[in-house]
Amino acid sequence: MADTAEEIKQMIIDELELEDISTADIATDAPLFGDGLGLDSIDALELGLALQKRFNVKIDANSEQNKEHFRSVASLRDFVLAQQS
Protein backbone atom coordinates (compact mmCIF):
# COMPACT_ATOMS: atom_id res chain seq x y z
CA MET A 1 0.00 0.00 0.00
CA ALA A 2 2.83 2.41 0.83
CA ASP A 3 4.46 1.52 -2.48
CA THR A 4 1.34 2.59 -4.37
CA ALA A 5 1.31 5.93 -2.53
CA GLU A 6 4.98 6.50 -3.37
CA GLU A 7 4.32 5.57 -6.99
CA ILE A 8 1.44 8.07 -7.13
CA LYS A 9 3.63 10.78 -5.59
CA GLN A 10 6.34 10.15 -8.18
CA MET A 11 3.74 10.15 -10.95
CA ILE A 12 2.43 13.54 -9.75
CA ILE A 13 5.97 14.96 -9.82
CA ASP A 14 6.75 13.50 -13.25
CA GLU A 15 3.44 14.24 -14.97
CA LEU A 16 3.08 17.77 -13.65
CA GLU A 17 6.79 18.54 -13.99
CA LEU A 18 7.18 19.60 -10.36
CA GLU A 19 10.96 19.88 -10.50
CA ASP A 20 11.55 21.41 -7.05
CA ILE A 21 9.58 18.75 -5.15
CA SER A 22 10.52 15.25 -4.03
CA THR A 23 8.19 12.46 -2.93
CA ALA A 24 9.21 13.20 0.68
CA ASP A 25 7.79 16.73 0.27
CA ILE A 26 4.29 15.39 -0.49
CA ALA A 27 2.42 14.28 2.63
CA THR A 28 0.22 11.28 1.90
CA ASP A 29 -2.79 12.82 3.67
CA ALA A 30 -2.25 16.45 2.61
CA PRO A 31 -4.73 18.04 0.20
CA LEU A 32 -3.62 18.04 -3.43
CA PHE A 33 -5.60 21.17 -4.27
CA GLY A 34 -5.91 24.58 -2.63
CA ASP A 35 -3.83 25.00 0.50
CA GLY A 36 -2.08 21.65 0.09
CA LEU A 37 0.06 20.97 -2.96
CA GLY A 38 -1.74 23.77 -4.81
CA LEU A 39 -2.82 21.85 -7.89
CA ASP A 40 -5.56 23.21 -10.16
CA SER A 41 -8.24 21.77 -12.45
CA ILE A 42 -5.84 21.39 -15.41
CA ASP A 43 -3.50 19.42 -13.13
CA ALA A 44 -6.46 17.23 -12.15
CA LEU A 45 -7.15 16.41 -15.81
CA GLU A 46 -3.50 15.52 -16.46
CA LEU A 47 -3.37 13.49 -13.28
CA GLY A 48 -6.57 11.64 -14.18
CA LEU A 49 -5.20 10.68 -17.60
CA ALA A 50 -1.92 9.55 -16.06
CA LEU A 51 -3.74 7.42 -13.45
CA GLN A 52 -5.82 5.76 -16.16
CA LYS A 53 -2.72 4.92 -18.21
CA ARG A 54 -0.44 3.84 -15.37
CA PHE A 55 -2.86 1.91 -13.17
CA ASN A 56 -5.47 0.94 -15.79
CA VAL A 57 -8.32 2.44 -13.75
CA LYS A 58 -11.54 3.95 -15.03
CA ILE A 59 -12.43 7.48 -13.98
CA ASP A 60 -15.96 8.66 -14.72
CA ALA A 61 -15.63 12.32 -15.71
CA ASN A 62 -19.16 13.04 -14.48
CA SER A 63 -18.81 11.31 -11.11
CA GLU A 64 -19.47 13.39 -8.01
CA GLN A 65 -16.98 11.14 -6.19
CA ASN A 66 -14.00 12.41 -8.20
CA LYS A 67 -13.51 15.33 -5.84
CA GLU A 68 -13.16 12.89 -2.96
CA HIS A 69 -10.89 10.52 -4.93
CA PHE A 70 -8.53 13.39 -5.82
CA ARG A 71 -8.47 14.87 -2.30
CA SER A 72 -5.04 13.47 -1.36
CA VAL A 73 -2.45 10.88 -2.31
CA ALA A 74 -4.05 8.57 0.28
CA SER A 75 -7.50 8.87 -1.33
CA LEU A 76 -6.02 8.31 -4.80
CA ARG A 77 -4.18 5.23 -3.50
CA ASP A 78 -7.40 3.86 -2.00
CA PHE A 79 -9.26 4.53 -5.25
CA VAL A 80 -6.59 2.80 -7.34
CA LEU A 81 -6.43 -0.23 -5.02
CA ALA A 82 -10.24 -0.53 -4.98
CA GLN A 83 -10.34 -0.43 -8.80
CA GLN A 84 -7.63 -3.09 -9.08
CA SER A 85 -9.25 -5.57 -6.70
TIKE-975463 format. One line per field, with one value per atom (N, C-alpha, C): residue number from 1; residue in three letters; atom name; x, y, z. Coordinates in Angstrom, 2 decimals. Example, Ala and Ser with C-alpha at 12.3 -4.5 7.8 and 13.67 -1.06 7.14 Angstrom:
// TIKE-975463
num [1  1  1  2  2  2]
residu [ALA  ALA  ALA  SER  SER  SER]
atome [N  CA  C  N  CA  C]
x [13.19  12.30  13.20  12.85  13.67  12.90]
y [-5.69  -4.50  -3.30  -2.25  -1.06  0.03]
z [7.80  7.80  7.80  7.08  7.14  7.87]
This chain:
// TIKE-975463
num [1  1  1  2  2  2  3  3  3  4  4  4  5  5  5  6  6  6  7  7  7  8  8  8  9  9  9  10  10  10  11  11  11  12  12  12  13  13  13  14  14  14  15  15  15  16  16  16  17  17  17  18  18  18  19  19  19  20  20  20  21  21  21  22  22  22  23  23  23  24  24  24  25  25  25  26  26  26  27  27  27  28  28  28  29  29  29  30  30  30  31  31  31  32  32  32  33  33  33  34  34  34  35  35  35  36  36  36  37  37  37  38  38  38  39  39  39  40  40  40  41  41  41  42  42  42  43  43  43  44  44  44  45  45  45  46  46  46  47  47  47  48  48  48  49  49  49  50  50  50  51  51  51  52  52  52  53  53  53  54  54  54  55  55  55  56  56  56  57  57  57  58  58  58  59  59  59  60  60  60  61  61  61  62  62  62  63  63  63  64  64  64  65  65  65  66  66  66  67  67  67  68  68  68  69  69  69  70  70  70  71  71  71  72  72  72  73  73  73  74  74  74  75  75  75  76  76  76  77  77  77  78  78  78  79  79  79  80  80  80  81  81  81  82  82  82  83  83  83  84  84  84  85  85  85]
residu [MET  MET  MET  ALA  ALA  ALA  ASP  ASP  ASP  THR  THR  THR  ALA  ALA  ALA  GLU  GLU  GLU  GLU  GLU  GLU  ILE  ILE  ILE  LYS  LYS  LYS  GLN  GLN  GLN  MET  MET  MET  ILE  ILE  ILE  ILE  ILE  ILE  ASP  ASP  ASP  GLU  GLU  GLU  LEU  LEU  LEU  GLU  GLU  GLU  LEU  LEU  LEU  GLU  GLU  GLU  ASP  ASP  ASP  ILE  ILE  ILE  SER  SER  SER  THR  THR  THR  ALA  ALA  ALA  ASP  ASP  ASP  ILE  ILE  ILE  ALA  ALA  ALA  THR  THR  THR  ASP  ASP  ASP  ALA  ALA  ALA  PRO  PRO  PRO  LEU  LEU  LEU  PHE  PHE  PHE  GLY  GLY  GLY  ASP  ASP  ASP  GLY  GLY  GLY  LEU  LEU  LEU  GLY  GLY  GLY  LEU  LEU  LEU  ASP  ASP  ASP  SER  SER  SER  ILE  ILE  ILE  ASP  ASP  ASP  ALA  ALA  ALA  LEU  LEU  LEU  GLU  GLU  GLU  LEU  LEU  LEU  GLY  GLY  GLY  LEU  LEU  LEU  ALA  ALA  ALA  LEU  LEU  LEU  GLN  GLN  GLN  LYS  LYS  LYS  ARG  ARG  ARG  PHE  PHE  PHE  ASN  ASN  ASN  VAL  VAL  VAL  LYS  LYS  LYS  ILE  ILE  ILE  ASP  ASP  ASP  ALA  ALA  ALA  ASN  ASN  ASN  SER  SER  SER  GLU  GLU  GLU  GLN  GLN  GLN  ASN  ASN  ASN  LYS  LYS  LYS  GLU  GLU  GLU  HIS  HIS  HIS  PHE  PHE  PHE  ARG  ARG  ARG  SER  SER  SER  VAL  VAL  VAL  ALA  ALA  ALA  SER  SER  SER  LEU  LEU  LEU  ARG  ARG  ARG  ASP  ASP  ASP  PHE  PHE  PHE  VAL  VAL  VAL  LEU  LEU  LEU  ALA  ALA  ALA  GLN  GLN  GLN  GLN  GLN  GLN  SER  SER  SER]
atome [N  CA  C  N  CA  C  N  CA  C  N  CA  C  N  CA  C  N  CA  C  N  CA  C  N  CA  C  N  CA  C  N  CA  C  N  CA  C  N  CA  C  N  CA  C  N  CA  C  N  CA  C  N  CA  C  N  CA  C  N  CA  C  N  CA  C  N  CA  C  N  CA  C  N  CA  C  N  CA  C  N  CA  C  N  CA  C  N  CA  C  N  CA  C  N  CA  C  N  CA  C  N  CA  C  N  CA  C  N  CA  C  N  CA  C  N  CA  C  N  CA  C  N  CA  C  N  CA  C  N  CA  C  N  CA  C  N  CA  C  N  CA  C  N  CA  C  N  CA  C  N  CA  C  N  CA  C  N  CA  C  N  CA  C  N  CA  C  N  CA  C  N  CA  C  N  CA  C  N  CA  C  N  CA  C  N  CA  C  N  CA  C  N  CA  C  N  CA  C  N  CA  C  N  CA  C  N  CA  C  N  CA  C  N  CA  C  N  CA  C  N  CA  C  N  CA  C  N  CA  C  N  CA  C  N  CA  C  N  CA  C  N  CA  C  N  CA  C  N  CA  C  N  CA  C  N  CA  C  N  CA  C  N  CA  C  N  CA  C  N  CA  C  N  CA  C  N  CA  C  N  CA  C  N  CA  C  N  CA  C  N  CA  C  N  CA  C]
x [0.82  0.00  0.86  1.93  2.83  3.52  3.82  4.46  3.56  2.28  1.34  1.30  1.31  1.31  2.58  3.72  4.98  4.97  4.41  4.32  3.42  2.33  1.44  2.15  2.87  3.63  4.62  5.36  6.34  5.64  4.50  3.74  3.29  2.84  2.43  3.61  4.76  5.97  6.34  6.35  6.75  5.74  4.47  3.44  3.22  3.34  3.08  4.37  5.47  6.79  7.08  6.90  7.18  8.64  9.53  10.96  11.55  10.97  11.55  10.97  10.26  9.58  10.02  10.22  10.52  9.31  9.31  8.19  8.08  9.22  9.21  8.50  8.44  7.79  6.27  5.74  4.29  3.77  3.02  2.42  1.27  1.22  0.22  -1.20  -1.44  -2.79  -3.05  -2.07  -2.25  -3.13  -3.90  -4.73  -3.86  -4.34  -3.62  -3.95  -5.13  -5.60  -5.71  -5.75  -5.91  -4.69  -4.90  -3.83  -2.76  -3.05  -2.08  -0.99  -0.96  0.06  -0.20  -1.41  -1.74  -2.04  -2.49  -2.82  -4.12  -4.34  -5.56  -6.32  -7.38  -8.24  -7.52  -6.62  -5.84  -4.94  -4.33  -3.50  -4.33  -5.58  -6.46  -6.72  -6.94  -7.15  -5.92  -4.75  -3.50  -3.28  -3.54  -3.37  -4.34  -5.57  -6.57  -6.16  -5.66  -5.20  -4.01  -3.10  -1.92  -2.31  -3.26  -3.74  -4.37  -5.16  -5.82  -4.79  -3.76  -2.72  -1.86  -1.41  -0.44  -1.06  -2.25  -2.86  -4.06  -4.37  -5.47  -6.79  -7.07  -8.32  -9.26  -10.54  -11.54  -12.01  -11.97  -12.43  -13.61  -14.76  -15.96  -15.91  -15.78  -15.63  -16.81  -17.95  -19.16  -19.45  -18.56  -18.81  -18.61  -19.57  -19.47  -18.38  -17.98  -16.98  -15.56  -15.35  -14.00  -13.33  -14.08  -13.51  -12.93  -13.65  -13.16  -11.97  -12.00  -10.89  -9.60  -9.71  -8.53  -8.18  -8.72  -8.47  -7.02  -6.41  -5.04  -4.41  -3.12  -2.45  -3.09  -3.43  -4.05  -5.38  -6.20  -7.50  -7.31  -6.32  -6.02  -5.54  -4.67  -4.18  -5.36  -6.24  -7.40  -8.28  -8.47  -9.26  -8.62  -7.31  -6.59  -6.66  -6.39  -6.43  -7.82  -8.86  -10.24  -10.56  -10.09  -10.34  -9.61  -8.44  -7.63  -8.06  -8.87  -9.25  -10.57]
y [-1.19  0.00  1.26  1.26  2.41  2.58  1.45  1.52  2.22  1.95  2.59  4.09  4.50  5.93  6.59  5.94  6.50  6.58  5.58  5.57  6.72  6.96  8.07  9.40  9.54  10.78  11.04  10.00  10.15  10.48  9.87  10.15  11.61  12.13  13.54  14.44  14.16  14.96  14.89  13.68  13.50  14.11  13.80  14.24  15.74  16.33  17.77  18.58  17.89  18.54  19.44  18.88  19.60  19.37  20.13  19.88  20.14  21.04  21.41  20.61  19.54  18.75  17.30  16.69  15.25  14.53  13.21  12.46  12.69  12.94  13.20  14.51  15.43  16.73  16.64  15.54  15.39  14.48  15.07  14.28  13.45  12.20  11.28  11.75  12.38  12.82  14.29  15.01  16.45  16.66  17.74  18.04  18.28  17.81  18.04  19.40  19.92  21.17  22.23  23.48  24.58  24.75  24.73  25.00  23.92  22.75  21.65  21.83  20.94  20.97  22.10  22.62  23.77  23.44  22.22  21.85  22.53  22.60  23.21  22.22  22.67  21.77  21.18  21.92  21.39  20.27  20.47  19.42  18.17  18.37  17.23  16.42  17.11  16.41  15.60  16.22  15.52  14.33  14.55  13.49  12.33  12.66  11.64  10.78  11.42  10.68  9.79  10.32  9.55  8.35  8.54  7.42  6.33  6.74  5.76  4.94  5.61  4.92  4.02  4.55  3.84  2.69  2.92  1.91  1.20  1.56  0.94  1.02  2.22  2.44  3.25  3.18  3.95  5.10  6.30  7.48  8.06  8.11  8.66  10.18  10.86  12.32  13.03  12.41  13.04  12.61  11.83  11.31  12.38  12.46  13.39  12.94  11.68  11.14  11.54  12.05  12.41  13.38  14.34  15.33  14.63  13.64  12.89  12.01  11.38  10.52  11.33  12.56  13.39  14.31  14.03  14.87  14.82  13.64  13.47  12.26  12.08  10.88  9.64  9.72  8.57  8.20  9.19  8.87  8.35  8.85  8.31  6.87  6.60  5.23  4.30  4.71  3.86  3.62  4.66  4.53  3.55  3.68  2.80  1.35  1.13  -0.23  -0.84  -0.03  -0.53  -0.92  -0.14  -0.43  -1.71  -1.95  -3.09  -4.40  -4.31  -5.57  -6.10]
z [0.00  0.00  0.00  0.80  0.83  -0.52  -1.18  -2.48  -3.50  -3.45  -4.37  -4.12  -2.85  -2.53  -3.06  -2.87  -3.37  -4.90  -5.53  -6.99  -7.48  -6.78  -7.13  -6.93  -5.83  -5.59  -6.71  -7.11  -8.18  -9.50  -9.74  -10.95  -10.98  -9.83  -9.75  -10.11  -9.55  -9.82  -11.30  -11.85  -13.25  -14.22  -14.03  -14.97  -14.96  -13.78  -13.65  -13.65  -13.89  -13.99  -12.79  -11.61  -10.36  -9.99  -10.59  -10.50  -9.13  -8.34  -7.05  -5.89  -6.19  -5.15  -5.24  -4.07  -4.03  -3.42  -3.49  -2.93  -1.43  -0.77  0.68  1.02  0.06  0.27  0.19  -0.32  -0.49  0.62  1.55  2.63  2.05  2.44  1.90  2.16  3.31  3.67  3.40  2.87  2.61  1.38  1.38  0.20  -1.03  -2.18  -3.43  -4.02  -3.69  -4.27  -3.18  -3.59  -2.63  -1.76  -0.46  0.50  0.55  0.04  0.09  -0.95  -1.91  -2.96  -3.96  -3.97  -4.81  -6.26  -6.52  -7.89  -8.32  -9.65  -10.16  -11.04  -11.68  -12.45  -13.66  -14.29  -15.41  -14.92  -13.74  -13.13  -12.87  -12.43  -12.15  -13.42  -14.53  -15.81  -16.20  -16.12  -16.46  -15.54  -14.26  -13.28  -13.53  -13.88  -14.18  -15.36  -16.42  -17.60  -17.25  -16.46  -16.06  -15.20  -14.30  -13.45  -14.31  -15.29  -16.16  -16.93  -17.45  -18.21  -17.32  -16.21  -15.37  -14.59  -14.05  -13.17  -13.82  -15.07  -15.79  -15.00  -14.48  -13.75  -14.62  -14.31  -15.03  -14.14  -14.70  -13.98  -14.75  -14.10  -14.72  -14.59  -15.71  -15.71  -15.05  -15.04  -14.48  -13.04  -12.45  -11.11  -10.05  -9.14  -8.01  -7.04  -7.11  -6.19  -6.56  -7.76  -8.20  -7.25  -6.76  -5.84  -4.61  -4.12  -2.96  -3.33  -4.50  -4.93  -5.08  -5.55  -5.82  -4.64  -3.48  -2.30  -1.86  -1.85  -1.36  -2.04  -1.80  -2.31  -1.69  -0.41  0.28  -0.37  -0.71  -1.33  -2.75  -3.47  -4.80  -4.70  -3.73  -3.50  -3.22  -2.34  -2.00  -3.22  -4.02  -5.25  -6.22  -6.44  -7.34  -6.85  -5.58  -5.02  -5.10  -4.88  -4.98  -6.41  -7.38  -8.80  -9.24  -8.65  -9.08  -8.42  -7.38  -6.70  -7.18]
